[in-house]
Amino acid sequence: MRRSWNANQALELFQQLEDEGEPASSTDDSSLDEEADGETFTWGPDSGEEMEDDSDEEVVAAEERGDHPLWESKSGIAWSPTPDTRIPFRAPDSRHCGITRLAFSQVQTIEDSFDFFLTTTVLDIIMKHTNIEGRRKYDNWTDVDHVELRAFFGLLILVGVHRSHGESTASLWGEETGRPIFRATMSQRRFRLLAATVQFDDRLTRAARQLVTQDKLAPLREVWDLWVARLPLAYNPGEDVCVDEQLVGFGGRCNFKQYMPSKPAKYGIKLWVVCDVATSYAWGIIPYLGKMTKDAPVERGQGKRVVLELTEGLSGRTVTTDNFFTSLALGEELLHKKICLVGTVRRNKPELPPQLLQTRSRAVLSSLFAFTSTTTAVSYIPKHRRNVLLLSTKHHRVQIQEGPQQEPTVIIDYNRCKGAVDNLNKLVATYSCRRKTRRWPMALFCNILDVSAYNALVLWL
């Protein structure tokens, strides 16, 4: 029979032999083996049978005290207060970020960087439908060509550059208040005419197309899809991207107009945007069109769908989201795409353990962590009875930043990345070319010009 011994048992045996007067020298190893009936010593704290019994007794005692080793959420997810000892997944760092080879080969001037997004195909569509609409409305209509259409878009962008999108057309073309470049490019009457006539689809077939496709974006769909498809072709984002919302201000009639009191415009068209954190480059955009019909059920898991759609084609990045999007299911789904998730999470999520929601006995600036094999949840108390909850598939250890706030590293990384889309919104709003209009396709197209101008600047710089 061979028996395993641990260090404590071996030490007791040596002491017993010394008390009996037997030397514990290397020359008596054979007699010691015989006296131990062939038992072999195996060193190490985990090798003894009694060590396993001791650990089992500790677990039983902990359970009797109510100190369970795992926390269970309402949805049945088991969380541990200690991190998993296994090596967690880490999204690989993106080796190449910045302008793509395709864009680099086509962009030679700053004008080329803008034309990369508003291609000749897009201009052809707008020119075609604008001329059709102009002939239908005006007897003396003069067809617009590429040169004049680009000049019209250039004047709109110039209005934004001068931060004069709220200034009247008469003032912009005035002898005393205006600027010579406006008068030199085209007449005020022609500018007004183009602003009222520009079309992005065939109005005569619009109703039939909407009836078949149930597409609320039909008046702009063809141009929109061509433009959005160009965004990821020009730029590779860095290791951090951010998903958030953008509101295109619009006060006219639109059956998917949104009211967002936290936004400066209050009313408008909501877009979901994914941006590169380092540059705020808009890499992907999805419009929110509401329910297809009034009787359609409310969409479940909308935030998850939006993030997965916006990150299609990305890998090896970390995406930062707010509590509208963040969920445990989203984090696990993104891991299959080799993307990590960091974001705030709502306290009513059933996957959160109840221990993270308790604040009464918690000290200010304290942090509490919970772990699964893939995800870390953290609860931080910045002030009395205030609880900040975050989920992360990027962080897998208890890491707290040194300093007066004692914030977890998860919060530090979230605060560093959360403002990419907000920064884009701020720049676009400051230098917007959007003019007052009652046509939502025109308002949304002006936002296309704004985002294209900013993305073109990122490419050029």
C-alpha positions as CSV (number, residue, x, y, z in Angstrom):
1,M,0.0,0.0,0.0
2,R,1.3,3.5,-1.0
3,R,0.2,6.5,0.9
4,S,0.6,10.2,0.2
5,W,2.0,12.5,3.0
6,N,1.9,16.2,3.2
7,A,4.5,18.5,4.7
8,N,2.9,18.8,8.2
9,Q,2.5,15.0,8.6
10,A,6.1,14.4,7.5
11,L,7.4,17.0,10.0
12,E,5.5,15.3,12.9
13,L,7.0,12.0,11.9
14,F,10.5,13.4,11.9
15,Q,9.9,14.9,15.3
16,Q,8.6,11.6,16.7
17,L,11.7,9.8,15.4
18,E,14.0,12.3,17.0
19,D,12.2,12.0,20.4
20,E,12.9,8.2,20.2
21,G,16.6,8.9,19.7
22,E,16.7,7.8,16.0
23,P,18.8,10.1,13.8
24,A,17.0,11.6,10.9
25,S,20.0,11.4,8.6
26,S,20.1,10.5,5.0
27,T,21.8,7.1,5.8
28,D,18.6,5.9,7.5
29,D,16.2,6.6,4.7
30,S,15.9,2.9,4.0
31,S,14.9,2.1,7.6
32,L,12.4,4.9,7.6
33,D,10.9,3.5,4.5
34,E,10.6,0.1,6.0
35,E,9.0,1.5,9.2
36,A,6.5,3.4,7.1
37,D,5.6,0.2,5.3
38,G,6.6,1.4,1.9
39,E,4.7,4.7,2.2
40,T,5.9,7.3,-0.3
41,F,6.2,11.0,0.7
42,T,4.7,13.4,-1.8
43,W,5.4,17.0,-1.0
44,G,2.9,19.8,-1.6
45,P,-0.1,21.4,0.1
46,D,-2.6,19.8,-2.3
47,S,-1.4,16.2,-2.2
48,G,-2.8,14.9,1.1
49,E,-6.2,13.4,1.5
50,E,-6.8,15.2,4.8
51,M,-6.1,18.5,3.1
52,E,-9.1,17.9,0.8
53,D,-11.2,16.9,3.9
54,D,-10.2,20.2,5.5
55,S,-11.3,22.2,2.5
56,D,-14.6,20.4,2.4
57,E,-15.1,21.2,6.1
58,E,-14.4,24.9,5.4
59,V,-17.0,25.0,2.6
60,V,-19.6,23.3,4.8
61,A,-18.8,25.7,7.6
62,A,-19.1,28.6,5.2
63,E,-22.5,27.4,4.0
64,E,-23.7,27.0,7.6
65,R,-22.7,30.6,8.2
66,G,-24.7,31.7,5.1
67,D,-21.4,32.8,3.4
68,H,-22.1,31.1,0.1
69,P,-19.2,31.0,-2.4
70,L,-21.5,31.8,-5.3
71,W,-24.1,34.6,-5.9
72,E,-27.1,33.7,-8.0
73,S,-29.0,36.3,-10.0
74,K,-32.7,36.2,-10.8
75,S,-32.1,34.7,-14.2
76,G,-30.0,31.9,-12.6
77,I,-26.6,33.2,-13.5
78,A,-23.9,32.1,-11.0
79,W,-21.5,34.9,-10.0
80,S,-18.4,34.5,-7.9
81,P,-17.0,37.3,-5.6
82,T,-13.5,36.2,-6.6
83,P,-12.1,36.2,-10.2
84,D,-11.8,33.0,-12.2
85,T,-8.3,31.5,-12.0
86,R,-8.4,30.5,-15.7
87,I,-6.9,32.7,-18.3
88,P,-9.7,34.9,-19.7
89,F,-10.2,35.8,-23.3
90,R,-8.6,39.0,-24.4
91,A,-9.5,40.6,-27.7
92,P,-6.3,40.9,-29.8
93,D,-5.0,44.4,-30.4
94,S,-5.8,45.8,-33.8
95,R,-2.5,45.9,-35.6
96,H,-3.6,48.4,-38.3
97,C,-5.7,51.5,-37.6
98,G,-6.2,54.6,-39.6
99,I,-6.9,55.2,-43.3
100,T,-7.4,52.1,-45.4
101,R,-5.4,51.1,-48.5
102,L,-8.4,51.8,-50.7
103,A,-8.8,55.3,-49.4
104,F,-5.1,56.0,-49.4
105,S,-5.0,55.1,-53.1
106,Q,-7.9,57.3,-54.0
107,V,-7.3,60.3,-51.7
108,Q,-4.7,62.7,-53.1
109,T,-6.3,66.0,-52.1
110,I,-8.7,67.1,-49.3
111,E,-11.4,67.3,-52.0
112,D,-10.8,63.7,-52.8
113,S,-11.3,62.8,-49.2
114,F,-14.8,64.3,-49.3
115,D,-15.6,62.8,-52.7
116,F,-14.7,59.3,-51.3
117,F,-18.1,59.5,-49.4
118,L,-20.2,61.4,-51.8
119,T,-19.3,59.5,-54.9
120,T,-20.2,60.1,-58.5
121,T,-23.0,57.5,-58.2
122,V,-24.6,59.4,-55.4
123,L,-24.4,62.7,-57.3
124,D,-25.9,61.0,-60.4
125,I,-28.9,59.9,-58.4
126,I,-29.5,63.3,-56.8
127,M,-29.0,65.1,-60.2
128,K,-31.4,62.8,-62.0
129,H,-34.2,63.1,-59.5
130,T,-33.7,66.8,-58.9
131,N,-34.0,67.5,-62.6
132,I,-37.2,65.4,-62.8
133,E,-38.7,67.3,-59.9
134,G,-37.6,70.7,-61.4
135,R,-39.2,70.0,-64.7
136,R,-42.4,68.9,-63.1
137,K,-42.6,72.0,-60.9
138,Y,-41.2,74.8,-63.0
139,D,-41.7,75.6,-66.7
140,N,-38.5,77.5,-67.1
141,W,-36.4,75.0,-65.1
142,T,-32.7,74.8,-66.1
143,D,-31.2,71.3,-65.5
144,V,-28.5,71.1,-62.8
145,D,-25.2,69.3,-63.6
146,H,-22.4,67.9,-61.4
147,V,-20.6,71.2,-61.2
148,E,-23.6,73.2,-60.0
149,L,-24.7,70.4,-57.6
150,R,-21.2,70.3,-56.1
151,A,-21.2,74.1,-55.9
152,F,-24.5,74.0,-54.0
153,F,-23.2,71.5,-51.5
154,G,-20.0,73.5,-51.2
155,L,-22.0,76.6,-50.2
156,L,-23.9,74.6,-47.6
157,I,-20.7,73.5,-46.1
158,L,-19.3,77.0,-46.2
159,V,-22.3,78.2,-44.2
160,G,-21.4,75.7,-41.6
161,V,-17.7,76.7,-41.6
162,H,-18.8,80.3,-40.9
163,R,-21.2,79.0,-38.2
164,S,-24.0,80.8,-40.0
165,H,-26.6,78.0,-40.4
166,G,-29.1,80.2,-38.6
167,E,-28.5,83.2,-40.8
168,S,-31.0,84.0,-43.5
169,T,-30.2,83.5,-47.2
170,A,-30.8,87.2,-47.8
171,S,-28.2,88.1,-45.2
172,L,-25.7,85.6,-46.7
173,W,-26.0,87.2,-50.1
174,G,-26.3,90.7,-48.9
175,E,-23.9,93.4,-50.2
176,E,-23.1,94.6,-46.6
177,T,-23.8,91.5,-44.4
178,G,-22.9,88.7,-46.9
179,R,-19.8,87.2,-48.3
180,P,-18.5,87.7,-51.9
181,I,-18.0,83.9,-52.5
182,F,-21.7,83.3,-52.2
183,R,-22.6,85.9,-54.8
184,A,-19.8,84.7,-57.0
185,T,-20.9,81.1,-57.0
186,M,-24.6,81.4,-57.8
187,S,-27.5,83.8,-57.4
188,Q,-29.6,83.9,-54.3
189,R,-32.6,82.9,-56.4
190,R,-30.9,79.8,-57.8
191,F,-29.7,78.7,-54.4
192,R,-33.3,79.0,-53.0
193,L,-34.6,77.1,-56.0
194,L,-32.1,74.2,-55.6
195,A,-32.8,74.1,-51.8
196,A,-36.5,73.6,-52.5
197,T,-36.1,71.2,-55.4
198,V,-33.3,68.8,-54.5
199,Q,-34.7,65.2,-54.5
200,F,-33.1,61.9,-53.6
201,D,-35.7,59.6,-55.2
202,D,-38.6,59.5,-57.7
203,R,-41.6,61.1,-55.9
204,L,-44.1,59.4,-58.4
205,T,-43.0,55.9,-57.4
206,R,-42.4,56.6,-53.7
207,A,-45.9,55.6,-52.4
208,A,-45.7,52.3,-54.3
209,R,-42.2,51.5,-53.0
210,Q,-43.2,52.3,-49.4
211,L,-46.3,50.1,-49.7
212,V,-44.2,47.1,-50.9
213,T,-41.2,47.5,-48.6
214,Q,-42.8,49.3,-45.6
215,D,-39.6,51.4,-45.6
216,K,-40.0,54.7,-43.8
217,L,-36.7,55.9,-45.2
218,A,-37.7,55.3,-48.8
219,P,-37.3,59.0,-49.8
220,L,-33.6,58.8,-49.0
221,R,-32.9,55.0,-48.9
222,E,-30.9,54.7,-52.1
223,V,-28.5,57.6,-51.3
224,W,-28.4,56.6,-47.6
225,D,-27.3,53.0,-48.3
226,L,-24.6,54.0,-50.8
227,W,-23.2,56.6,-48.4
228,V,-23.3,54.3,-45.3
229,A,-21.5,51.6,-47.2
230,R,-18.5,53.9,-47.8
231,L,-17.9,54.8,-44.2
232,P,-16.1,51.6,-43.1
233,L,-14.2,51.4,-46.4
234,A,-12.1,54.5,-45.6
235,Y,-10.9,54.0,-42.1
236,N,-10.0,51.3,-39.7
237,P,-10.8,52.3,-36.1
238,G,-8.4,51.8,-33.2
239,E,-8.7,49.3,-30.4
240,D,-11.6,51.3,-28.7
241,V,-14.9,52.2,-30.3
242,C,-18.1,53.7,-28.8
243,V,-21.7,53.2,-29.7
244,D,-24.2,56.0,-28.8
245,E,-27.0,58.0,-30.3
246,Q,-27.2,61.2,-32.4
247,L,-30.2,63.4,-32.8
248,V,-30.6,65.3,-36.1
249,G,-32.7,68.3,-35.2
250,F,-36.0,68.5,-37.1
251,G,-39.3,70.2,-36.2
252,G,-41.4,69.3,-39.3
253,R,-43.6,66.3,-40.0
254,C,-41.9,62.9,-39.8
255,N,-43.5,59.7,-38.7
256,F,-40.4,58.5,-36.9
257,K,-39.4,61.8,-35.3
258,Q,-38.3,61.4,-31.7
259,Y,-38.5,63.6,-28.6
260,M,-35.3,63.5,-26.6
261,P,-35.3,66.2,-23.8
262,S,-31.7,65.6,-22.9
263,K,-30.5,66.7,-26.4
264,P,-30.2,70.4,-27.4
265,A,-32.5,70.0,-30.4
266,K,-35.2,68.1,-28.3
267,Y,-37.0,66.9,-31.5
268,G,-35.5,65.2,-34.5
269,I,-34.4,62.0,-36.2
270,K,-32.5,59.6,-34.0
271,L,-29.4,57.8,-35.4
272,W,-27.2,55.2,-33.7
273,V,-23.5,55.7,-34.4
274,V,-20.4,53.8,-33.8
275,C,-17.2,56.0,-33.6
276,D,-13.5,55.5,-33.2
277,V,-12.6,56.7,-29.7
278,A,-9.3,58.3,-30.7
279,T,-10.7,60.4,-33.6
280,S,-14.5,60.3,-33.4
281,Y,-14.6,59.0,-37.0
282,A,-18.1,57.8,-37.7
283,W,-17.6,54.2,-38.8
284,G,-21.2,53.1,-39.0
285,I,-24.7,54.7,-38.7
286,I,-28.2,53.2,-38.3
287,P,-31.4,55.3,-38.3
288,Y,-34.1,54.6,-35.8
289,L,-37.4,54.3,-37.8
290,G,-39.7,53.2,-35.0
291,K,-42.2,50.4,-35.5
292,M,-43.0,49.3,-39.0
293,T,-46.7,49.5,-38.3
294,K,-48.8,50.7,-35.4
295,D,-49.9,47.2,-34.5
296,A,-46.3,45.8,-34.6
297,P,-45.1,44.4,-31.3
298,V,-42.4,46.3,-29.3
299,E,-39.0,45.0,-30.3
300,R,-37.2,43.0,-27.6
301,G,-33.4,43.3,-27.3
302,Q,-33.2,46.4,-29.5
303,G,-29.9,47.6,-27.9
304,K,-28.3,44.2,-28.5
305,R,-29.4,44.2,-32.2
306,V,-28.1,47.7,-32.8
307,V,-24.6,47.0,-31.3
308,L,-24.2,43.8,-33.2
309,E,-25.3,45.4,-36.5
310,L,-23.0,48.4,-36.0
311,T,-20.0,46.2,-35.1
312,E,-20.5,43.9,-38.1
313,G,-17.1,43.5,-39.7
314,L,-15.1,44.6,-36.6
315,S,-13.0,42.3,-34.5
316,G,-10.2,42.7,-31.9
317,R,-11.8,45.9,-30.5
318,T,-13.4,47.0,-27.3
319,V,-16.8,48.6,-27.6
320,T,-18.1,51.0,-25.0
321,T,-21.9,51.4,-24.5
322,D,-24.3,53.1,-22.1
323,N,-27.0,51.3,-20.1
324,F,-29.5,51.2,-23.0
325,F,-27.3,48.7,-24.9
326,T,-25.3,46.8,-22.2
327,S,-26.4,43.3,-21.2
328,L,-24.7,40.0,-20.3
329,A,-26.1,38.4,-23.5
330,L,-24.6,41.2,-25.6
331,G,-21.2,40.8,-24.0
332,E,-21.2,37.0,-24.7
333,E,-22.4,37.5,-28.2
334,L,-19.6,40.0,-28.9
335,L,-17.0,37.6,-27.5
336,H,-17.9,35.2,-30.4
337,K,-16.9,38.1,-32.7
338,K,-13.6,38.6,-30.7
339,I,-14.9,42.0,-29.4
340,C,-14.9,43.0,-25.7
341,L,-17.7,45.0,-24.1
342,V,-17.4,47.7,-21.4
343,G,-20.6,49.6,-20.4
344,T,-22.9,50.8,-17.7
345,V,-25.8,48.5,-16.9
346,R,-29.3,49.2,-15.5
347,R,-30.0,47.8,-12.1
348,N,-33.2,46.0,-13.2
349,K,-31.3,43.6,-15.4
350,P,-32.1,40.1,-14.2
351,E,-28.6,38.8,-14.8
352,L,-27.1,41.0,-12.0
353,P,-26.6,39.3,-8.5
354,P,-28.6,41.0,-5.7
355,Q,-25.4,41.6,-3.7
356,L,-24.3,44.3,-6.2
357,L,-27.6,46.2,-5.8
358,Q,-27.4,46.7,-2.0
359,T,-26.1,50.1,-0.9
360,R,-27.3,50.7,2.7
361,S,-24.4,49.0,4.4
362,R,-21.8,50.0,1.8
363,A,-19.2,52.7,2.5
364,V,-18.8,55.6,0.1
365,L,-16.1,55.0,-2.6
366,S,-16.3,51.3,-2.0
367,S,-16.3,48.8,-4.9
368,L,-17.8,45.3,-5.1
369,F,-17.0,42.9,-7.8
370,A,-18.7,39.8,-9.2
371,F,-17.2,37.4,-11.8
372,T,-18.3,34.7,-14.3
373,S,-15.9,32.9,-16.5
374,T,-16.2,35.6,-19.2
375,T,-17.7,38.7,-17.5
376,T,-16.9,41.1,-14.7
377,A,-19.6,43.1,-12.9
378,V,-18.7,46.0,-10.6
379,S,-20.7,48.1,-8.2
380,Y,-19.1,51.5,-7.2
381,I,-20.6,53.9,-4.6
382,P,-19.4,57.4,-5.5
383,K,-21.7,59.0,-2.9
384,H,-24.2,58.0,-0.3
385,R,-27.0,55.8,-1.7
386,R,-25.6,56.2,-5.2
387,N,-24.8,53.0,-7.1
388,V,-22.9,52.8,-10.4
389,L,-23.1,49.4,-12.1
390,L,-20.9,48.3,-15.0
391,L,-20.3,45.1,-17.0
392,S,-17.0,44.3,-18.7
393,T,-15.7,41.4,-20.7
394,K,-12.3,43.1,-20.9
395,H,-11.4,43.3,-17.2
396,H,-11.1,40.1,-15.2
397,R,-9.4,41.2,-11.9
398,V,-10.1,43.4,-8.9
399,Q,-8.3,46.6,-10.1
400,I,-8.9,49.9,-8.3
401,Q,-7.2,53.1,-9.3
402,E,-5.1,54.8,-6.7
403,G,-6.4,58.2,-5.8
404,P,-9.0,60.1,-3.8
405,Q,-11.9,58.6,-5.7
406,Q,-10.7,55.0,-5.6
407,E,-12.4,54.2,-8.9
408,P,-12.2,50.7,-10.4
409,T,-10.2,50.5,-13.6
410,V,-13.5,49.5,-15.4
411,I,-14.9,53.0,-14.7
412,I,-11.6,54.7,-15.7
413,D,-11.7,52.9,-19.1
414,Y,-15.4,53.6,-19.5
415,N,-15.1,57.3,-18.8
416,R,-12.1,57.5,-21.3
417,C,-14.1,56.0,-24.1
418,K,-17.7,57.0,-23.6
419,G,-17.6,60.5,-25.2
420,A,-16.5,59.6,-28.8
421,V,-20.0,60.0,-30.3
422,D,-20.8,63.0,-28.1
423,N,-17.7,64.7,-29.4
424,L,-18.8,64.0,-33.0
425,N,-22.2,65.4,-32.2
426,K,-20.7,68.6,-30.7
427,L,-18.4,69.2,-33.7
428,V,-21.2,68.5,-36.2
429,A,-23.7,70.8,-34.4
430,T,-21.1,73.6,-34.1
431,Y,-20.3,73.6,-37.8
432,S,-23.5,72.2,-39.2
433,C,-24.7,73.1,-42.7
434,R,-28.3,72.3,-42.0
435,R,-30.7,75.0,-43.1
436,K,-34.3,75.4,-41.9
437,T,-36.5,73.1,-43.9
438,R,-39.8,71.3,-43.7
439,R,-38.5,68.2,-45.6
440,W,-36.9,65.6,-43.3
441,P,-34.9,64.0,-46.2
442,M,-33.2,67.3,-46.8
443,A,-32.5,67.7,-43.0
444,L,-31.0,64.2,-42.9
445,F,-29.0,64.8,-46.1
446,C,-27.5,67.9,-44.5
447,N,-26.3,65.6,-41.7
448,I,-24.8,63.4,-44.3
449,L,-22.8,66.4,-45.5
450,D,-21.8,67.3,-42.0
451,V,-20.5,63.8,-41.1
452,S,-18.8,63.4,-44.5
453,A,-17.0,66.7,-44.0
454,Y,-15.7,65.6,-40.6
455,N,-14.7,62.1,-41.7
456,A,-12.9,63.7,-44.7
457,L,-11.0,65.9,-42.3
458,V,-9.9,62.8,-40.3
459,L,-8.8,61.1,-43.5
460,W,-6.8,64.1,-44.7
461,L,-5.1,64.8,-41.4
